[in-house]
Amino acid sequence: MAEDMIIVVSKAKVYARDKHKMRLSEEYLQALNQEVRNLIDRSVQSVESGRVTVKARDLNRQ
């Protein structure tokens, strides 16, 4: 079952095109979307109990 995209596909495509002169395939965009989901999930798991906001420092916790 395909999940909804949480990344802004059009912005990612423009970034890759303008900065690197490259195009992004649908397969790549789906994988990127899953990586973002995984990153959010890992960050949420590292949040201290009682806190309801994920912060930048939660990105670096393993």
Number of C-alpha atoms within 10 A of each C-alpha: 3 5 8 8 14 12 15 10 16 8 10 15 15 15 15 13 13 11 8 9 9 12 14 14 10 10 9 11 17 18 12 17 19 16 12 15 15 12 14 15 11 16 19 16 14 16 17 11 7 6 8 9 10 15 11 9 10 18 15 9 11 8
